[in-house]
Amino acid sequence: MGLMGQIIFDERNFDIRAFPRSFRDVLEGRAFRGGGQRFRMELVPGRELQRYMVSLTEPYLFDSNVSFGISGFYFTRRYFDYDEERLGGRLSLGYRLTPDLSISAAVRAENVDIKNPRLLTSPQLNSVLGDHDFFMGSLTLTHDTRDHPFMPTEGRFFEIGLSQGFGSFDFPRADLDWRRYFLLYQQPDRSGRHTVSIGTRLGYSGPDTPMFENYFAGGFSTMRGFDFRGASPVENGVVVGGQFQWLNTVEYTFPITADDMIKGVAFVDFGTVEPTTQLKWDSFRVAPGLGLRIHMPFGGGGGAPLAFDFAVPLNKADSDDTNIFSFYMGFVR
């Protein structure tokens, strides 16, 4: 992502109706507080990536189990093959069926501008150059029993989403995300936990999907051992992604220090991103590796982990770009 910074203002007891009646209310922290809403402003300036976002969430709309969210954002990114700019917003409604099970519906509206292509050899890239008005409606079911959002040691996560894109492009989309965490051993005081986790992500997008909404793999959050987007289909020298993905991981996490601040991991990432649902062994990626997790004691809600991973691809496509080392920093959200 190049050189970048991140400034976040996150208020979890916001009240949009609590206007300040005096400057003293602002100084003493009474302005716009006390309603249980969540307000978040995120500023990410950088050389390769810029993101600016404002969001407001009401977790109990009209004192019910219905949640409401609204957000606006501006995003730019200089990819290797082109530049992308997005300006848009999102509206969402959710309903908590049980403490662990929820359903949500959302509509996203964006203006997407694709420009400055490195090459003009890819029909997929050429077809999306310029401005596009893009909309996406989605319905998502989520079941989450994990004990921690970043470094879980037990529980499961399951999410299935159905979406429909419309506007400049019309296409359906279906995504599934499943993860399971098995606690193998722990000390009597519940520290020193050893965990095995398995996970899979399956996704399909319709044939009219624009290139900027394709699936891409490569990097910490998708396929370690590869460069960012480096495990994705290539068309005439341009990374264009695919309309089908199947990504899997198996990981063993174990403590290194007695205070659990440093943990080790051994893992295998395997899967593929393809233009169609046809699986091909010559482009099926397999990358085992080792890594460290450093648990930083700040950020609230359990801290922010740093991840350092080394992975070596054992099987890959000829056009893939490998990157043995990957680094990731998680912020509690």
C-alpha positions as CSV (number, residue, x, y, z in Angstrom):
1,M,0.0,0.0,0.0
2,G,3.0,2.3,0.0
3,L,3.6,5.0,2.6
4,M,0.3,5.9,4.3
5,G,-1.1,7.3,7.6
6,Q,-4.3,6.6,9.5
7,I,-6.3,8.9,11.7
8,I,-9.5,7.5,13.3
9,F,-12.1,9.1,15.5
10,D,-14.4,6.5,17.0
11,E,-17.2,7.4,19.4
12,R,-19.3,4.4,20.6
13,N,-21.7,6.5,22.7
14,F,-22.6,9.1,20.1
15,D,-26.0,10.9,20.0
16,I,-26.7,12.9,16.9
17,R,-29.5,14.8,18.7
18,A,-27.4,16.0,21.5
19,F,-26.3,19.4,20.1
20,P,-24.1,21.5,22.3
21,R,-25.9,24.2,24.2
22,S,-22.6,26.0,25.1
23,F,-18.9,25.7,24.4
24,R,-18.6,24.2,27.9
25,D,-20.6,21.1,26.7
26,V,-17.9,20.6,24.0
27,L,-15.0,21.0,26.4
28,E,-16.5,18.6,29.0
29,G,-17.5,16.0,26.4
30,R,-21.2,16.2,26.7
31,A,-21.8,17.3,23.1
32,F,-23.1,14.6,20.8
33,R,-22.8,11.9,23.5
34,G,-25.0,9.6,25.5
35,G,-27.3,8.0,22.8
36,G,-25.5,4.7,22.4
37,Q,-24.9,5.3,18.7
38,R,-21.5,4.8,17.0
39,F,-19.9,7.5,15.0
40,R,-16.7,6.8,13.1
41,M,-14.5,9.1,11.0
42,E,-11.5,7.5,9.2
43,L,-8.8,9.5,7.3
44,V,-6.2,7.5,5.5
45,P,-3.9,9.7,3.3
46,G,-1.2,8.0,1.4
47,R,0.9,7.8,-1.8
48,E,-0.7,4.7,-3.3
49,L,-3.9,4.5,-1.4
50,Q,-6.3,7.2,0.1
51,R,-9.5,6.5,1.9
52,Y,-11.8,8.9,3.7
53,M,-15.0,7.6,5.4
54,V,-17.7,8.8,7.8
55,S,-20.3,6.4,9.2
56,L,-23.1,6.5,11.8
57,T,-24.7,3.4,13.3
58,E,-27.8,3.1,15.4
59,P,-27.7,-0.4,17.0
60,Y,-31.2,-0.3,18.4
61,L,-33.4,1.7,16.1
62,F,-36.5,3.0,18.0
63,D,-35.5,0.8,20.9
64,S,-35.8,-2.4,18.9
65,N,-33.5,-5.2,17.7
66,V,-33.3,-3.4,14.3
67,S,-30.0,-1.6,13.5
68,F,-29.5,1.2,11.0
69,G,-26.3,2.4,9.4
70,I,-25.3,5.1,6.9
71,S,-21.9,5.9,5.6
72,G,-20.1,8.0,2.9
73,F,-16.7,7.4,1.5
74,Y,-14.0,8.5,-1.0
75,F,-11.4,6.1,-2.1
76,T,-8.5,6.2,-4.5
77,R,-5.9,3.5,-5.2
78,R,-3.0,3.3,-7.7
79,Y,-2.9,-0.3,-8.7
80,F,0.0,-1.6,-10.9
81,D,-2.1,-1.7,-14.0
82,Y,-4.5,1.3,-13.5
83,D,-5.8,3.9,-11.1
84,E,-9.2,3.6,-9.4
85,E,-11.4,6.3,-7.8
86,R,-14.6,5.7,-5.9
87,L,-17.1,8.1,-4.4
88,G,-20.2,6.8,-2.8
89,G,-22.3,5.8,0.2
90,R,-24.0,2.9,1.9
91,L,-27.3,2.3,3.7
92,S,-28.0,-0.8,5.8
93,L,-30.6,-2.3,8.0
94,G,-30.0,-5.3,10.3
95,Y,-32.0,-7.5,12.7
96,R,-30.5,-9.5,15.5
97,L,-32.4,-12.8,15.6
98,T,-30.4,-14.2,18.5
99,P,-27.2,-12.9,20.3
100,D,-25.1,-14.9,17.8
101,L,-27.3,-14.7,14.7
102,S,-28.2,-11.7,12.6
103,I,-29.5,-10.7,9.2
104,S,-28.9,-7.5,7.3
105,A,-29.8,-5.8,4.1
106,A,-27.7,-3.0,2.4
107,V,-27.6,-0.8,-0.7
108,R,-24.3,0.6,-1.9
109,A,-24.2,3.4,-4.5
110,E,-20.9,4.5,-6.1
111,N,-19.4,6.5,-8.9
112,V,-16.3,4.5,-10.1
113,D,-13.7,6.0,-12.3
114,I,-11.0,3.8,-13.9
115,K,-8.1,5.7,-15.5
116,N,-4.4,5.8,-16.4
117,P,-4.1,2.2,-17.8
118,R,-0.5,0.9,-17.9
119,L,-1.4,-1.2,-21.0
120,L,-4.3,-1.3,-23.5
121,T,-3.9,-5.0,-24.2
122,S,-6.7,-6.2,-21.9
123,P,-10.3,-6.2,-23.3
124,Q,-11.6,-6.4,-19.7
125,L,-9.7,-3.4,-18.5
126,N,-10.5,-1.4,-21.7
127,S,-14.2,-2.0,-21.2
128,V,-14.3,-0.4,-17.8
129,L,-12.2,2.7,-18.5
130,G,-14.0,5.9,-17.5
131,D,-16.8,6.8,-15.2
132,H,-19.5,4.3,-14.1
133,D,-22.6,4.6,-11.9
134,F,-22.6,1.4,-9.9
135,F,-25.1,0.1,-7.4
136,M,-25.2,-3.1,-5.3
137,G,-28.0,-4.5,-3.1
138,S,-27.2,-7.3,-0.7
139,L,-28.8,-9.6,1.9
140,T,-26.5,-11.2,4.4
141,L,-26.9,-13.8,7.2
142,T,-24.2,-14.0,9.9
143,H,-23.7,-16.5,12.7
144,D,-20.7,-15.6,15.0
145,T,-19.7,-17.3,18.2
146,R,-16.0,-16.4,18.2
147,D,-14.5,-15.3,21.5
148,H,-12.4,-12.5,19.9
149,P,-12.7,-10.8,16.5
150,F,-9.0,-10.8,15.6
151,M,-7.3,-13.6,17.5
152,P,-10.1,-16.1,18.3
153,T,-9.2,-19.3,20.2
154,E,-12.6,-21.1,20.0
155,G,-16.0,-20.7,18.3
156,R,-17.2,-20.4,14.7
157,F,-18.0,-17.8,12.1
158,F,-20.4,-18.4,9.2
159,E,-21.7,-15.8,6.8
160,I,-23.6,-16.1,3.5
161,G,-24.4,-13.2,1.3
162,L,-26.5,-12.8,-1.9
163,S,-26.1,-9.6,-3.9
164,Q,-27.3,-8.0,-7.1
165,G,-25.3,-5.3,-9.0
166,F,-27.2,-2.9,-11.2
167,G,-26.6,0.4,-13.0
168,S,-23.9,0.4,-15.6
169,F,-23.5,-3.4,-14.9
170,D,-26.1,-6.0,-14.0
171,F,-24.9,-9.2,-12.3
172,P,-25.7,-11.5,-9.4
173,R,-23.2,-12.5,-6.7
174,A,-23.0,-15.1,-4.0
175,D,-20.4,-15.3,-1.2
176,L,-19.8,-17.8,1.6
177,D,-17.3,-17.4,4.5
178,W,-16.9,-20.2,7.1
179,R,-14.3,-20.5,9.9
180,R,-14.0,-22.9,12.8
181,Y,-11.7,-22.6,15.8
182,F,-10.8,-25.6,18.0
183,L,-9.2,-25.1,21.4
184,L,-6.6,-27.9,21.9
185,Y,-5.1,-27.0,25.2
186,Q,-4.9,-24.2,27.8
187,Q,-3.4,-23.5,31.2
188,P,-5.6,-23.6,34.3
189,D,-5.9,-19.8,34.2
190,R,-7.1,-20.0,30.6
191,S,-3.8,-18.6,29.2
192,G,-1.4,-20.4,26.9
193,R,-4.0,-21.4,24.5
194,H,-3.2,-23.7,21.5
195,T,-5.8,-23.4,18.7
196,V,-6.3,-25.1,15.3
197,S,-8.5,-23.1,12.9
198,I,-9.8,-24.0,9.4
199,G,-11.6,-21.7,7.0
200,T,-12.9,-21.4,3.5
201,R,-14.3,-18.6,1.3
202,L,-16.3,-19.4,-1.7
203,G,-17.6,-16.7,-4.1
204,Y,-19.2,-16.5,-7.5
205,S,-20.1,-13.4,-9.6
206,G,-22.1,-13.3,-12.8
207,P,-20.7,-13.0,-16.3
208,D,-21.5,-9.2,-16.6
209,T,-19.3,-8.4,-13.5
210,P,-17.0,-5.5,-14.3
211,M,-13.3,-6.0,-13.7
212,F,-13.2,-3.6,-10.7
213,E,-15.6,-5.9,-8.9
214,N,-13.8,-9.2,-9.7
215,Y,-12.2,-11.4,-7.1
216,F,-8.5,-11.1,-6.5
217,A,-6.1,-13.1,-4.3
218,G,-2.6,-12.6,-3.0
219,G,-1.5,-11.1,0.3
220,F,-2.1,-11.6,4.0
221,S,-5.9,-11.6,4.0
222,T,-6.3,-14.0,1.0
223,M,-3.3,-16.0,0.0
224,R,0.0,-15.7,1.8
225,G,3.2,-16.3,-0.2
226,F,2.0,-14.1,-3.0
227,D,2.2,-10.4,-3.8
228,F,-0.9,-8.2,-3.4
229,R,-3.3,-9.5,-6.2
230,G,-0.4,-11.7,-7.3
231,A,-2.5,-15.0,-7.3
232,S,-5.1,-13.8,-9.8
233,P,-5.9,-14.4,-13.4
234,V,-3.9,-12.3,-15.9
235,E,-5.1,-11.2,-19.4
236,N,-2.4,-10.0,-21.9
237,G,-0.1,-8.8,-19.1
238,V,-2.9,-7.2,-17.0
239,V,-4.1,-8.6,-13.7
240,V,-7.9,-8.7,-14.2
241,G,-9.1,-11.1,-11.4
242,G,-11.8,-13.6,-11.8
243,Q,-15.5,-14.3,-11.3
244,F,-15.0,-17.3,-9.0
245,Q,-12.9,-17.8,-5.9
246,W,-12.2,-20.6,-3.5
247,L,-9.7,-19.8,-0.8
248,N,-8.9,-22.0,2.2
249,T,-6.6,-22.0,5.2
250,V,-5.6,-24.4,8.0
251,E,-3.6,-22.8,10.9
252,Y,-2.2,-23.8,14.2
253,T,-1.5,-21.1,16.8
254,F,0.6,-21.6,19.9
255,P,2.0,-19.4,22.6
256,I,5.7,-18.5,22.7
257,T,5.9,-16.2,25.7
258,A,4.2,-16.9,29.0
259,D,2.2,-13.6,28.9
260,D,0.7,-14.6,25.4
261,M,2.0,-11.4,23.9
262,I,4.0,-13.3,21.3
263,K,2.5,-16.4,19.5
264,G,3.6,-18.6,16.7
265,V,1.6,-19.9,13.8
266,A,2.1,-22.7,11.3
267,F,-0.3,-22.6,8.3
268,V,-1.2,-23.8,4.8
269,D,-3.1,-21.5,2.4
270,F,-4.6,-23.1,-0.7
271,G,-7.2,-22.3,-3.3
272,T,-7.6,-20.4,-6.5
273,V,-9.3,-17.5,-8.3
274,E,-10.5,-18.3,-11.8
275,P,-12.4,-16.6,-14.7
276,T,-15.1,-19.4,-14.4
277,T,-16.0,-22.1,-11.9
278,Q,-13.7,-24.6,-13.6
279,L,-10.8,-25.6,-11.3
280,K,-7.4,-26.1,-12.9
281,W,-4.5,-27.7,-11.1
282,D,-1.9,-25.7,-13.0
283,S,-3.3,-22.5,-11.4
284,F,-4.3,-24.0,-8.0
285,R,-2.2,-22.3,-5.4
286,V,-0.7,-24.0,-2.3
287,A,1.5,-22.1,0.1
288,P,2.6,-23.5,3.6
289,G,4.4,-21.2,6.0
290,L,5.3,-20.0,9.5
291,G,4.7,-16.7,11.3
292,L,4.5,-14.6,14.5
293,R,1.6,-12.8,16.2
294,I,2.6,-9.9,18.5
295,H,-0.3,-8.8,20.7
296,M,0.0,-5.0,21.3
297,P,-1.5,-3.9,24.6
298,F,-3.4,-0.9,23.2
299,G,-6.5,-0.1,21.1
300,G,-9.2,-1.2,23.5
301,G,-11.2,-4.4,23.3
302,G,-8.2,-6.6,23.4
303,G,-5.5,-4.8,21.5
304,A,-4.3,-4.7,18.0
305,P,-2.2,-7.7,16.7
306,L,0.8,-7.5,14.4
307,A,1.3,-10.4,12.0
308,F,4.5,-11.4,10.4
309,D,4.3,-14.4,8.0
310,F,6.7,-16.3,5.7
311,A,5.1,-18.6,3.1
312,V,6.6,-20.5,0.1
313,P,4.3,-21.4,-2.8
314,L,4.5,-25.0,-3.7
315,N,2.1,-24.8,-6.6
316,K,1.1,-21.7,-8.5
317,A,0.2,-20.3,-12.0
318,D,3.0,-19.3,-14.3
319,S,1.8,-15.6,-14.3
320,D,1.7,-15.4,-10.5
321,D,3.8,-12.9,-8.5
322,T,5.2,-14.4,-5.3
323,N,6.2,-12.6,-2.1
324,I,7.5,-14.8,0.7
325,F,7.1,-12.2,3.5
326,S,3.8,-10.5,4.5
327,F,3.0,-8.1,7.2
328,Y,-0.4,-7.0,8.6
329,M,-1.6,-4.7,11.4
330,G,-5.1,-5.1,12.7
331,F,-7.1,-2.3,14.2
332,V,-10.1,-3.0,16.5
333,R,-13.3,-2.0,14.7
